């Protein structure tokens, strides 16, 4: 927790794990599973650094002048730099880099540079920092050692932890320049055989299609569905931004700056669990698009570098709340929501919100609602710090007969936050309450089912037969060709109009009918099919002949076998509607004839008739 281990360092460790396992001849699938298992401890390793750096960043967003003053102004920075170089002089890891250099001149330049970097007057007029270090061959290891000495120097001077963190994060911002490393998310995109990740994924259009499939998956994935419960217009805007970001991140034109990601996601409670679900949806979308596997792996590596930007807001809020609860207990939270009376009001407000929400209200209905409310109120009172004992059943047993999803649990937390705001709880207290309630997720979701991402995406991205046949123009073209064949086929020609005026109307009706049948926009009522065909002597034989003609036209149009199969399957259910009139008449006639044909002979007028 107290080490400045970032996602960059964690990814470097994962990379080394992968290299070692590959050299040992471990199967690629096993390596992938080991990486996934190891990835689950990322948060435990990096949270301390993430929280300190994010809090420092938030402080600096108010302006660095406060940091400059806390360091003691220009005089304080001189003292700090002198102490830093004293430490470097005895550091065997770094002193060789400074051997033979004019240390006095270097320190004088650093006094001025650090003054500006740490919030003082902008007076540095020396050579660009990247230019100075070009050819020095500085490594991440040496830079981390330098940061370590900065931390020691400040601690030795009695500076507060908050100030130390802000200085370290300010210095961290120049790492890339000192190491001659490209900046921005696109800098992580690997080029193989002269091709960027974007080119290997198939270009802009393929990335757009991947995003479209991902969003179809998001709306059906209970792990992340909560974050995509917005209007179609808003989601379309998000899709565009995600596509723009990915195109730039994978080596294409940058039209969405990755420095916007942190701000855009900071207010959402997005955890590593949610980010991993996002990555799984990305992998599956790429598989369905049959993307090159190495390009997908490289793309996932690029996306891994924005994990911190996406999850930092939630990480910081929940970690700060967790530490507050650890140090002070939940007594403060109990008081913050108004004690026993406040908790009672909180439960009233909570159930007001829940009972209006169609997404989860079915879990909170029935004759036992008051008992459920009372038990839940007692449980929440206890975990919020009330001086009482919980006497109800354990949560896992209460929820064992339910199949509550992450999405539904997230909806509940949304209403809990709203109810806490209703009773006047401050933002810190709300964060503490959510942290505490979040610990119950596993017990509440005791029957959580594994989510099939591939199945969800396939269902969401499946196009209608109407779309696969080319929409309105495709259906119109099909009807033209089908009509020509049907009127020329001796098996079916007698059922089709020859009058030009009527032919035009009939074709329009057919287009409207097939559009509706194949899932397109049409006002045709399928219930009219039986009445329209009842008086025609269309038998199963004729219907099969028409299906033969349909198949022949589909083949001539170059329709894919699967699409043709689905179209024919869609036509089969209307067979009865088309042939019922003939079937009924023939059956009635057959029954009459079974009584003897003499009556038929008489009804025809005997021999004269």
C-alpha positions as CSV (number, residue, x, y, z in Angstrom):
1,X,0.0,0.0,0.0
2,X,2.8,2.4,0.8
3,X,4.8,1.7,-2.4
4,X,4.3,3.8,-5.5
5,X,3.4,0.8,-7.7
6,X,1.4,1.9,-10.7
7,X,-0.5,0.0,-13.4
8,X,2.5,0.5,-15.6
9,X,4.7,-1.4,-13.1
10,X,2.0,-4.1,-12.7
11,X,1.8,-4.6,-16.4
12,X,5.6,-4.9,-16.6
13,X,5.4,-7.7,-14.1
14,X,2.6,-9.5,-16.0
15,X,4.8,-9.1,-19.1
16,X,7.8,-10.8,-17.3
17,X,5.5,-13.5,-16.0
18,X,4.4,-14.2,-19.6
19,X,7.9,-14.3,-20.9
20,X,9.1,-16.7,-18.2
21,X,6.1,-19.0,-18.8
22,X,6.7,-19.0,-22.6
23,X,10.4,-19.9,-22.1
24,X,9.3,-22.8,-19.9
25,X,7.1,-24.1,-22.7
26,X,3.8,-23.5,-20.9
27,X,0.7,-23.9,-23.1
28,X,-0.6,-20.5,-24.4
29,X,-4.1,-21.1,-22.9
30,X,-2.5,-21.8,-19.5
31,X,-0.5,-18.5,-19.8
32,X,-3.7,-16.6,-20.6
33,X,-5.5,-18.2,-17.6
34,X,-2.5,-17.4,-15.3
35,X,-2.5,-13.8,-16.5
36,X,-6.2,-13.5,-15.8
37,X,-5.8,-15.0,-12.3
38,X,-2.8,-12.8,-11.5
39,X,-4.8,-9.8,-12.8
40,X,-7.3,-10.2,-10.0
41,X,-4.7,-8.9,-7.5
42,X,-4.0,-5.7,-9.5
43,X,-6.1,-3.6,-7.3
44,X,-4.5,-4.8,-4.1
45,X,-1.0,-4.0,-5.5
46,X,-1.8,-0.6,-7.0
47,X,-4.5,0.9,-4.9
48,X,-2.2,2.7,-2.4
49,X,-0.4,4.5,-5.2
50,X,-3.6,5.2,-7.1
51,X,-5.3,6.8,-4.1
52,X,-2.4,8.9,-3.1
53,X,-1.8,10.1,-6.7
54,X,-5.4,10.8,-7.4
55,X,-5.9,12.8,-4.2
56,X,-2.7,14.7,-5.0
57,X,-4.0,15.4,-8.5
58,X,-7.3,16.6,-7.1
59,X,-5.5,19.0,-4.8
60,X,-3.3,20.3,-7.7
61,X,-6.3,20.9,-9.9
62,X,-7.1,23.8,-7.5
63,X,-3.7,25.3,-8.4
64,X,0.0,24.4,-7.6
65,X,0.7,27.7,-5.8
66,X,-0.5,26.2,-2.6
67,X,2.1,23.4,-3.0
68,X,4.9,25.9,-3.7
69,X,4.0,27.7,-0.4
70,X,3.9,24.5,1.6
71,X,7.4,23.6,0.3
72,X,8.7,26.9,1.7
73,X,8.8,28.9,-1.5
74,X,12.0,29.3,-3.4
75,X,14.2,29.0,-0.3
76,X,12.4,25.7,0.6
77,X,13.0,24.3,-2.8
78,X,16.8,25.1,-2.6
79,X,16.9,23.2,0.7
80,X,15.0,20.3,-0.8
81,X,17.3,20.1,-3.9
82,X,20.4,20.3,-1.8
83,X,19.2,17.4,0.4
84,X,18.2,15.4,-2.7
85,X,21.7,15.7,-4.2
86,X,23.3,14.7,-0.9
87,X,21.3,11.4,-1.1
88,X,22.1,10.9,-4.8
89,X,25.8,11.3,-4.0
90,X,25.8,8.2,-1.8
91,X,23.3,6.1,-3.9
92,X,25.2,3.4,-5.7
93,X,22.3,3.0,-8.1
94,X,22.5,6.6,-9.4
95,X,25.8,8.2,-8.6
96,X,27.5,6.9,-11.7
97,X,25.0,8.9,-13.8
98,X,26.2,12.1,-12.1
99,X,30.0,11.3,-12.2
100,X,32.1,13.9,-13.8
101,X,29.2,16.4,-14.0
102,X,29.2,20.0,-12.8
103,X,26.9,19.3,-9.8
104,X,26.8,22.9,-8.7
105,X,25.6,24.0,-12.2
106,X,23.1,21.2,-12.3
107,X,21.6,22.1,-8.9
108,X,21.3,25.8,-9.9
109,X,19.4,24.8,-13.0
110,X,17.2,22.5,-11.0
111,X,16.4,25.2,-8.4
112,X,14.8,27.2,-11.2
113,X,13.2,24.2,-13.1
114,X,11.7,22.7,-9.9
115,X,10.5,26.1,-8.8
116,X,8.4,26.3,-11.9
117,X,7.4,22.6,-11.9
118,X,6.1,22.8,-8.3
119,X,4.0,25.9,-8.7
120,X,6.4,28.8,-8.4
121,X,7.0,31.6,-10.9
122,X,7.6,30.6,-14.5
123,X,11.3,31.6,-14.8
124,X,13.0,28.6,-16.3
125,X,14.6,29.5,-19.6
126,X,17.0,26.6,-19.9
127,X,17.2,23.8,-22.5
128,X,14.1,21.7,-22.9
129,X,14.1,18.8,-20.4
130,X,13.8,16.2,-23.1
131,X,16.7,17.6,-25.0
132,X,18.9,17.7,-21.9
133,X,18.4,13.9,-21.3
134,X,18.6,12.8,-24.9
135,X,21.3,10.1,-25.2
136,X,21.7,9.8,-21.4
137,X,20.0,6.4,-21.5
138,X,17.9,6.9,-18.5
139,X,15.7,3.9,-17.5
140,X,12.5,3.5,-15.5
141,X,14.5,1.9,-12.8
142,X,16.8,5.0,-12.4
143,X,13.9,7.4,-12.6
144,X,12.1,5.4,-9.8
145,X,15.3,5.5,-7.7
146,X,15.4,9.3,-8.3
147,X,11.8,9.6,-7.1
148,X,12.6,7.5,-4.1
149,X,15.4,9.9,-3.1
150,X,13.0,12.8,-3.6
151,X,10.6,11.2,-1.2
152,X,13.4,10.5,1.3
153,X,14.6,14.1,1.1
154,X,11.1,15.5,1.8
155,X,10.4,13.1,4.6
156,X,13.7,14.0,6.2
157,X,12.7,17.7,6.0
158,X,9.5,16.9,7.9
159,X,7.1,17.5,5.0
160,X,3.5,16.2,5.2
161,X,2.5,13.1,3.3
162,X,0.1,15.1,1.2
163,X,2.8,17.5,0.1
164,X,5.2,14.6,-0.7
165,X,2.5,12.9,-2.9
166,X,1.9,16.1,-4.8
167,X,5.6,16.6,-5.5
168,X,6.0,13.0,-6.7
169,X,3.1,13.2,-9.0
170,X,4.4,16.5,-10.4
171,X,7.7,14.8,-11.1
172,X,6.0,11.7,-12.6
173,X,4.5,14.0,-15.3
174,X,8.0,14.5,-16.8
175,X,9.0,10.7,-16.8
176,X,8.2,10.2,-20.5
177,X,10.1,13.3,-21.5
178,X,13.2,12.3,-19.5
179,X,13.1,8.8,-20.9
180,X,12.5,9.9,-24.5
181,X,9.2,8.0,-24.5
182,X,6.2,8.9,-26.6
183,X,3.2,10.0,-24.6
184,X,-0.5,9.3,-24.9
185,X,-2.4,6.0,-25.2
186,X,-1.4,5.6,-28.9
187,X,2.2,5.3,-27.7
188,X,1.4,1.8,-26.4
189,X,0.1,0.5,-29.8
190,X,2.5,-2.1,-31.2
191,X,3.5,-2.0,-34.9
192,X,4.0,-5.4,-36.5
193,X,5.5,-5.7,-40.0
194,X,4.9,-2.0,-40.5
195,X,1.2,-2.3,-39.6
196,X,-0.5,-0.6,-36.6
197,X,-3.0,-2.4,-34.3
198,X,-5.7,-0.5,-36.2
199,X,-4.6,-1.8,-39.6
200,X,-4.3,-5.3,-38.3
201,X,-7.9,-5.1,-36.9
202,X,-9.1,-4.2,-40.3
203,X,-9.3,-0.4,-40.1
204,X,-11.8,2.2,-38.9
205,X,-14.9,0.4,-40.2
206,X,-14.0,-2.8,-38.4
207,X,-13.4,-0.9,-35.1
208,X,-16.8,0.8,-35.5
209,X,-18.4,-2.7,-36.0
210,X,-16.6,-4.0,-32.9
211,X,-17.9,-1.1,-30.9
212,X,-21.4,-1.7,-32.2
213,X,-21.3,-5.4,-31.2
214,X,-19.8,-4.5,-27.8
215,X,-22.7,-2.1,-27.0
216,X,-25.2,-4.8,-28.0
217,X,-23.4,-7.0,-25.4
218,X,-23.2,-4.3,-22.7
219,X,-27.0,-3.9,-22.8
220,X,-27.5,-7.6,-22.1
221,X,-24.5,-8.1,-19.6
222,X,-25.8,-7.8,-16.0
223,X,-22.3,-6.9,-14.8
224,X,-22.2,-3.6,-16.8
225,X,-25.7,-3.1,-18.0
226,X,-26.4,-0.5,-15.3
227,X,-23.9,1.9,-16.9
228,X,-25.7,1.7,-20.3
229,X,-29.3,2.4,-19.2
230,X,-29.6,5.6,-21.2
231,X,-31.5,6.9,-24.2
232,X,-30.6,5.7,-27.6
233,X,-29.4,9.2,-28.6
234,X,-26.9,9.3,-25.7
235,X,-25.7,5.8,-26.4
236,X,-25.1,6.7,-30.0
237,X,-23.0,9.7,-28.9
238,X,-21.0,7.4,-26.6
239,X,-20.5,4.8,-29.4
240,X,-19.0,7.6,-31.6
241,X,-16.6,8.7,-28.8
242,X,-15.5,5.2,-28.1
243,X,-14.9,4.5,-31.7
244,X,-12.9,7.8,-32.0
245,X,-10.9,6.9,-28.9
246,X,-10.1,3.3,-30.0
247,X,-9.1,4.4,-33.5
248,X,-6.6,6.9,-32.1
249,X,-5.4,4.5,-29.4
250,X,-4.8,1.7,-31.9
251,X,-2.6,3.9,-34.1
252,X,-5.1,5.9,-36.3
253,X,-5.9,9.6,-36.2
254,X,-6.4,11.0,-32.7
255,X,-9.8,12.8,-32.6
256,X,-10.6,12.0,-29.0
257,X,-7.9,12.8,-26.5
258,X,-7.2,10.1,-23.9
259,X,-6.7,12.7,-21.2
260,X,-10.5,13.2,-21.3
261,X,-11.2,9.6,-20.1
262,X,-10.4,10.2,-16.4
263,X,-12.8,13.2,-16.1
264,X,-15.5,11.5,-18.1
265,X,-15.5,8.4,-15.9
266,X,-14.5,9.8,-12.5
267,X,-18.1,10.2,-11.1
268,X,-19.1,6.6,-11.9
269,X,-18.5,3.7,-9.5
270,X,-16.6,1.6,-12.1
271,X,-14.5,-1.0,-10.5
272,X,-11.9,-3.5,-11.9
273,X,-14.7,-6.0,-12.0
274,X,-16.6,-3.8,-14.4
275,X,-13.5,-3.0,-16.5
276,X,-12.7,-6.7,-16.8
277,X,-16.3,-7.3,-18.1
278,X,-15.7,-4.5,-20.6
279,X,-12.5,-6.3,-21.8
280,X,-14.3,-9.6,-22.1
281,X,-16.9,-8.0,-24.3
282,X,-14.1,-6.5,-26.4
283,X,-12.4,-9.9,-26.8
284,X,-15.7,-11.6,-27.8
285,X,-16.5,-8.8,-30.3
286,X,-13.1,-9.2,-31.9
287,X,-13.6,-13.0,-32.1
288,X,-17.0,-12.6,-33.8
289,X,-15.4,-10.2,-36.3
290,X,-12.7,-12.9,-36.8
291,X,-10.0,-10.4,-36.0
292,X,-6.3,-11.5,-36.0
293,X,-5.5,-12.9,-32.6
294,X,-2.2,-11.2,-32.1
295,X,-3.8,-7.8,-33.0
296,X,-6.5,-8.5,-30.5
297,X,-3.9,-9.2,-27.8
298,X,-2.0,-6.1,-28.6
299,X,-5.2,-4.0,-28.6
300,X,-6.1,-5.4,-25.2
301,X,-2.7,-4.4,-23.9
302,X,-3.3,-0.9,-25.1
303,X,-6.7,-0.8,-23.4
304,X,-5.1,-2.0,-20.2
305,X,-3.2,1.3,-20.0
306,X,-6.5,3.2,-19.5
307,X,-7.8,1.0,-16.7
308,X,-6.6,3.5,-14.1
309,X,-8.3,6.4,-15.9
310,X,-11.6,4.5,-16.0
311,X,-11.6,3.2,-12.4
312,X,-9.7,5.8,-10.4
313,X,-12.7,7.8,-9.4
314,X,-14.4,4.8,-7.8
315,X,-11.2,3.5,-6.4
316,X,-10.4,6.8,-4.6
317,X,-13.9,7.4,-3.2
318,X,-14.3,3.8,-1.9
319,X,-10.8,3.5,-0.5
320,X,-11.0,6.9,1.3
321,X,-14.4,5.8,2.7
322,X,-13.0,2.4,3.7
323,X,-10.1,3.9,5.6
324,X,-12.3,6.3,7.3
325,X,-14.6,3.4,8.5
326,X,-11.5,1.4,9.6
327,X,-10.1,4.2,11.6
328,X,-13.3,5.7,13.1
329,X,-15.8,2.8,12.8
330,X,-19.3,3.3,11.6
331,X,-20.5,5.3,14.5
332,X,-19.9,8.5,12.6
333,X,-22.0,7.2,9.7
334,X,-24.9,6.3,12.0
335,X,-24.8,9.9,13.3
336,X,-24.4,11.4,9.8
337,X,-27.7,9.9,8.6
338,X,-29.5,11.1,11.7
339,X,-29.4,8.2,14.2
340,X,-32.4,5.9,14.6
341,X,-34.9,8.5,13.4
342,X,-32.7,9.3,10.3
343,X,-32.4,5.6,9.5
344,X,-36.1,5.1,9.7
345,X,-36.6,8.1,7.3
346,X,-33.9,6.7,5.1
347,X,-35.8,3.3,4.8
348,X,-39.0,5.2,3.9
349,X,-37.3,7.1,1.2
350,X,-35.4,4.0,-0.1
351,X,-38.7,2.1,-0.5
352,X,-40.3,5.0,-2.2
353,X,-37.6,5.0,-4.8
354,X,-37.6,1.2,-5.2
355,X,-41.3,0.7,-5.5
356,X,-41.3,3.1,-8.5
357,X,-38.5,1.3,-10.3
358,X,-39.8,-1.4,-12.7
359,X,-36.4,-2.9,-12.9
360,X,-36.4,-4.2,-9.3
361,X,-39.9,-3.5,-7.8
362,X,-40.9,-7.1,-8.3
363,X,-38.5,-8.1,-5.5
364,X,-40.2,-5.8,-3.1
365,X,-43.9,-6.6,-3.4
366,X,-46.4,-9.0,-1.8
367,X,-48.0,-9.5,1.5
368,X,-44.7,-9.9,3.4
369,X,-43.3,-6.5,2.2
370,X,-43.5,-4.9,5.7
371,X,-41.6,-7.8,7.2
372,X,-38.9,-7.6,4.5
373,X,-38.6,-3.9,5.0
374,X,-38.3,-4.3,8.8
375,X,-35.6,-6.9,8.5
376,X,-33.7,-5.0,5.9
377,X,-34.0,-1.8,8.0
378,X,-32.5,-3.6,11.0
379,X,-29.6,-5.1,8.9
380,X,-28.7,-1.7,7.4
381,X,-29.0,0.0,10.8
382,X,-26.5,-2.4,12.2
383,X,-23.9,-2.1,9.4
384,X,-24.3,1.7,9.5
385,X,-23.3,1.6,13.2
386,X,-26.5,1.5,15.2
387,X,-26.0,0.1,18.7
388,X,-28.3,-2.9,18.2
389,X,-28.0,-6.6,17.2
390,X,-29.1,-8.0,13.9
391,X,-31.6,-10.9,14.6
392,X,-32.5,-11.8,11.1
393,X,-31.3,-14.7,8.9
394,X,-27.9,-14.5,7.2
395,X,-28.0,-12.6,3.9
396,X,-26.9,-15.6,1.8
397,X,-29.8,-17.7,3.2
398,X,-32.3,-14.9,2.6
399,X,-31.3,-14.5,-1.0
400,X,-30.7,-18.2,-1.8
401,X,-34.0,-18.6,-3.5
402,X,-33.6,-15.5,-5.7
403,X,-31.5,-14.9,-8.8
404,X,-30.5,-11.3,-8.3
405,X,-28.0,-10.0,-10.8
406,X,-25.3,-7.4,-10.6
407,X,-27.5,-5.0,-12.6
408,X,-30.3,-5.3,-10.0
409,X,-27.9,-4.9,-7.1
410,X,-26.5,-1.7,-8.8
411,X,-30.0,-0.4,-9.2
412,X,-30.6,-0.9,-5.4
413,X,-27.4,1.0,-4.6
414,X,-28.5,3.8,-6.9
415,X,-31.7,4.2,-4.8
416,X,-29.7,3.9,-1.6
417,X,-27.6,6.8,-2.7
418,X,-30.7,8.8,-3.6
419,X,-32.4,8.0,-0.3
420,X,-29.2,9.1,1.6
421,X,-29.2,12.4,-0.3
422,X,-32.9,12.8,0.6
423,X,-32.2,12.6,4.3
424,X,-29.3,15.1,4.0
425,X,-26.3,12.9,4.2
426,X,-23.1,14.5,2.8
427,X,-21.1,13.0,0.0
428,X,-18.4,11.4,2.2
429,X,-21.1,9.7,4.3
430,X,-22.8,8.4,1.2
431,X,-19.5,7.0,-0.1
432,X,-19.0,5.3,3.3
433,X,-22.5,3.8,3.2
434,X,-22.0,2.5,-0.4
435,X,-18.6,0.9,0.6
436,X,-20.3,-0.9,3.5
437,X,-23.3,-2.1,1.3
438,X,-20.9,-3.1,-1.5
439,X,-19.5,-5.7,0.9
440,X,-22.8,-7.5,0.9
441,X,-22.8,-8.0,-2.9
442,X,-21.4,-11.5,-2.8
443,X,-24.0,-12.8,-0.3
444,X,-26.9,-11.1,-2.0
445,X,-25.8,-12.5,-5.4
446,X,-25.4,-16.0,-4.0
447,X,-27.1,-17.4,-7.1
448,X,-25.2,-15.2,-9.6
449,X,-25.1,-17.1,-12.9
450,X,-22.1,-17.1,-15.3
451,X,-22.7,-14.7,-18.1
452,X,-22.4,-15.9,-21.7
453,X,-20.9,-12.9,-23.5
454,X,-20.7,-14.5,-26.9
455,X,-24.3,-15.7,-26.9
456,X,-25.5,-12.2,-25.8
457,X,-23.5,-10.4,-28.5
458,X,-24.6,-12.8,-31.2
459,X,-28.3,-12.3,-30.3
460,X,-27.9,-8.5,-30.0
461,X,-26.0,-8.1,-33.3
462,X,-28.1,-10.5,-35.3
463,X,-29.7,-8.7,-38.3
464,X,-33.2,-9.4,-39.4
465,X,-33.8,-11.4,-42.6
466,X,-35.1,-8.1,-44.0
467,X,-31.8,-6.4,-43.4
468,X,-29.8,-9.3,-44.7
469,X,-31.7,-9.4,-47.9
470,X,-30.9,-5.8,-48.6
471,X,-33.8,-3.9,-47.0
472,X,-36.6,-2.3,-49.1
473,X,-34.6,-2.3,-52.4
474,X,-33.6,-6.0,-51.9
475,X,-37.1,-7.1,-51.2
476,X,-38.5,-5.1,-54.2
477,X,-35.9,-6.6,-56.5
478,X,-36.7,-10.1,-55.2
479,X,-40.5,-9.6,-55.8
480,X,-39.8,-8.5,-59.4
481,X,-37.7,-11.6,-60.2
482,X,-40.0,-13.9,-58.3
483,X,-43.1,-12.6,-60.1
484,X,-41.5,-13.1,-63.5
485,X,-40.6,-16.7,-62.6
486,X,-44.0,-17.5,-61.1
487,X,-46.0,-16.2,-64.1
488,X,-43.8,-18.3,-66.4
489,X,-44.0,-21.5,-64.4
490,X,-46.8,-23.8,-65.5
491,X,-47.3,-25.0,-61.9
492,X,-48.1,-21.5,-60.5
493,X,-48.9,-19.1,-63.4
494,X,-52.7,-19.5,-63.1
495,X,-52.6,-17.9,-59.6
496,X,-50.8,-14.6,-60.7
497,X,-52.5,-11.6,-62.2
498,X,-51.8,-10.7,-65.9
499,X,-53.6,-7.3,-65.9
500,X,-50.8,-4.7,-65.7
501,X,-52.6,-2.4,-63.3
502,X,-53.5,-5.2,-61.0
503,X,-50.0,-6.7,-61.3
504,X,-48.5,-3.4,-60.0
505,X,-50.8,-3.4,-56.9
506,X,-50.2,-7.1,-56.3
507,X,-46.4,-6.6,-56.3
508,X,-46.6,-3.7,-53.8
509,X,-48.7,-5.9,-51.6
510,X,-46.1,-8.7,-51.8
511,X,-43.3,-6.3,-51.0
512,X,-45.2,-5.0,-47.9
513,X,-46.1,-8.6,-46.8
514,X,-42.5,-9.9,-47.1
515,X,-41.1,-6.8,-45.4
516,X,-43.3,-7.5,-42.4
517,X,-42.7,-11.2,-42.5
518,X,-38.9,-10.7,-42.6
519,X,-38.7,-8.2,-39.8
520,X,-38.8,-4.9,-41.6
521,X,-40.9,-1.8,-41.2
522,X,-44.4,-2.4,-42.7
523,X,-48.0,-1.8,-41.8
524,X,-49.1,-5.1,-43.5
525,X,-51.3,-7.1,-41.1
526,X,-50.2,-10.8,-41.3
527,X,-53.6,-11.8,-40.1
528,X,-55.0,-10.8,-43.5
529,X,-53.1,-13.6,-45.3
530,X,-55.7,-16.3,-44.7
531,X,-58.6,-14.2,-45.9
532,X,-56.7,-13.1,-49.1
533,X,-56.0,-16.7,-50.1
534,X,-59.1,-18.5,-48.8
535,X,-61.0,-18.7,-52.1
536,X,-57.9,-19.8,-54.1
537,X,-57.2,-23.4,-54.7
538,X,-53.7,-23.3,-53.4
539,X,-52.5,-26.6,-52.1
540,X,-49.4,-27.7,-50.3
541,X,-48.1,-28.7,-53.8
542,X,-48.4,-25.2,-55.0
543,X,-46.9,-23.7,-51.8
544,X,-43.9,-26.0,-52.2
545,X,-43.6,-24.9,-55.9
546,X,-43.5,-21.3,-54.7
547,X,-40.8,-22.1,-52.2
548,X,-38.8,-23.6,-55.0
549,X,-39.2,-20.4,-57.0
550,X,-38.2,-18.3,-54.0
551,X,-35.1,-20.4,-53.5
552,X,-34.1,-20.2,-57.2
553,X,-34.4,-16.4,-57.1
554,X,-32.4,-16.1,-53.8
555,X,-29.6,-18.1,-55.4
556,X,-29.6,-15.9,-58.5
557,X,-29.4,-12.8,-56.3
558,X,-26.4,-14.3,-54.5
559,X,-28.1,-14.5,-51.1
560,X,-26.0,-16.4,-48.6
561,X,-27.2,-20.0,-47.8
562,X,-27.9,-19.1,-44.1
563,X,-29.9,-16.1,-45.0
564,X,-31.9,-18.1,-47.6
565,X,-32.5,-20.8,-45.1
566,X,-33.8,-18.2,-42.5
567,X,-36.1,-16.6,-45.2
568,X,-37.6,-19.9,-46.2
569,X,-38.0,-20.8,-42.5
570,X,-39.9,-17.5,-42.0
571,X,-42.3,-18.4,-44.8
572,X,-43.2,-21.9,-43.5
573,X,-45.5,-20.7,-40.7
574,X,-47.8,-19.0,-43.2
575,X,-48.3,-22.3,-45.2
576,X,-51.5,-23.0,-43.3
577,X,-52.9,-19.5,-43.9
578,X,-52.3,-19.8,-47.7
579,X,-53.6,-23.4,-48.1
580,X,-56.4,-23.6,-45.5
581,X,-59.2,-22.5,-47.9
582,X,-58.4,-25.2,-50.4
583,X,-57.8,-27.8,-47.7
584,X,-61.2,-27.2,-46.0
585,X,-63.1,-27.2,-49.3
586,X,-61.4,-30.4,-50.5
587,X,-62.0,-32.1,-47.2
588,X,-65.7,-31.2,-47.2
589,X,-66.1,-32.4,-50.8
590,X,-64.3,-35.6,-50.0
591,X,-66.7,-36.3,-47.1
592,X,-69.7,-35.7,-49.4
593,X,-68.3,-37.9,-52.1
594,X,-67.8,-40.7,-49.5
595,X,-71.6,-40.8,-49.2
596,X,-71.8,-41.7,-52.9
597,X,-71.3,-39.8,-56.1
598,X,-75.0,-40.3,-57.2
599,X,-75.9,-37.1,-55.3
600,X,-73.2,-35.2,-57.1
601,X,-74.5,-36.6,-60.5
602,X,-78.0,-35.4,-59.6
603,X,-76.8,-31.9,-58.5
604,X,-75.0,-31.5,-61.8
605,X,-78.3,-32.1,-63.7
606,X,-77.8,-35.8,-64.6
607,X,-76.7,-36.5,-68.2
608,X,-78.2,-33.3,-69.6
609,X,-76.3,-31.2,-67.0
